Amino acid sequence: MVKVTFVTAQDQRIAAEAAAGTRLLEVGQNAGLPLEGTCEGQMACSTCHVIVAPDWFALLPEASEDEEDMLDLAAVVTRTSRLACQITLTEALDGLEVRVPSEARDMQGR
């Protein structure tokens, strides 16, 4: 199992874990976090935007151009922002920490 810590906008730390191969979006949703994932992981919205802790960001594969385009539509984007639907847990990510932004915006209107 891969452990993940989600940090809410209120600085509440929520621990979760899932098997390697699970998308971070599902882990967050199963933990009750407001990661909408309106497009069901098809990169047609930005409702699963998370901010990856800087120490972990370098361990992730680079974001695709399509993901970067969707992040341009998200609110409160930072240098370490990613879409949770595009992060697949691996053993190397055991202990991953991500922040769930206080604002979410889906420019696709879904």
Protein Blocks (a to p, Z undefined) as FASTA:
>chain_A
ZZdddddfkopacdddddehiafklmmmmnopacfklnnonopacklgccddfklmmmpc
cddfklmmmmmmpghiafkbccfklpccdfklgoiacdddfbdcdfkoZZ
